[in-house]
């Protein structure tokens, strides 16, 4: 799968997770369709997709045995690294440590990992 296709898998899983887990009405930016997603965000999504895919592959497929929390933490850490790559001084919420993320975001990150596993 190309990085662009992987980025779309990531973005679609994010949007689906936000709709499922976000309490109330999500911000428009959280559910922006792919065609309107900023380039930096597309690149970040593609990079995180690649990191998760490689992690799954080098584990021999055994990453499936990780807990949802472990999967979520991995996605969140990869995303945080991308925020530091794309922004000189990212907003604190963009680089918050996993325990400080809202529950809906933790669940969405686990969903992203699992969507990549299935892709």
N, C-alpha and C positions, 0 to 999 in steps of 0.2 A: 504494500500500500504506500502511495506517495505521502510526503509530509503534508501536502495540502489536504488529501483525503483524510489523513489521520487527524489533522486539525479540525476538520469538519465533524469527525466522530466525537472529538473532545467537546466541541462547541454544542453539538446537538445533545450530548449527554448532560452538559452543564444546564442548558435551557430546560430540558426535561426534569432534571433534578430540582431546579429552582421552582418550577411549577408544582412539583410534588411536595417539596419540603419547606419552601418559604412561607412564613406565616403572613397571610394577607396578600395584598397586591404588590408584586415585586417592582422595583425601579425599572424603567424602560431599558436602561443600559444592561441590566442583568439578562434580558431576554431579546436583545437585538438580533435580528436574523443575520445569517452568515454574510450576505451581500452587503450589509451595512456595518459589519464589524470592522473596527480600525485595523490597519495593517499590522501594527505592533502586537495587537491582541491575537491576530491570526498566527503570526510567527511564534508567539509564546505558546499558544495552544498546540501548534505543530511540534514544538520542541518538547513540551511535556508529554505529548502522545508518544514521541520517539523514546523518551526516557522510560516511560512505563512499559512500552512494548519491549525494549531491550532488557529491562529488569525481569519481565516475565520470561523472556527467552533464555537469559543466562541462568535463571533458576530451574531450567528444565521443566517449566510449567508448574513447578511447586509453589509459586507465589499465590496460587489459588487457595492455598492453605492458610494464608494470612487472615487475620481478623479484619472485619470492616474498618475498625479503628486504624490498624496498621496500613491498610490500603489507602485510607483517607489521609493519614499523616504523610505518606509517600507523595501523593499527588500535591498536597499543600506545600511540602518542602520544595518540590520541583517548581511549582508555580512561584513561590517566593524568590527563588533564584532568578527566574525570568523577570520578575519585577525589578530586581536590582540591576539586571542587564539592560532593561529598557528605560529605566528612570534613574536619574542621578540622585534624586531625593524623593523616593516614593512615599505616598501617603502611608501613615502607620497601619491603617486597615489593610493595605495591600501586602504588607509584610508581617502581619501579626503571626505569632507562634500558634501552632495548632490548638492548644488548650484555650486560647483566647478567641478563636473563631466561633461565630454563632453555630448552634447545633445544626441549623439548616444547611450551612455551608460545609460542615464536617460530613453530613450525610450525602450531600451532592458530590463532594470529592470522592467518597467511597463508590458512589454510583459511576463516576467517570472511570475509575480504575476498572470496575467490573465490565463497563461497556467496552473498554479497550481489550480486556481479556476475551470478550466474545467476538471482537472484530477480526 
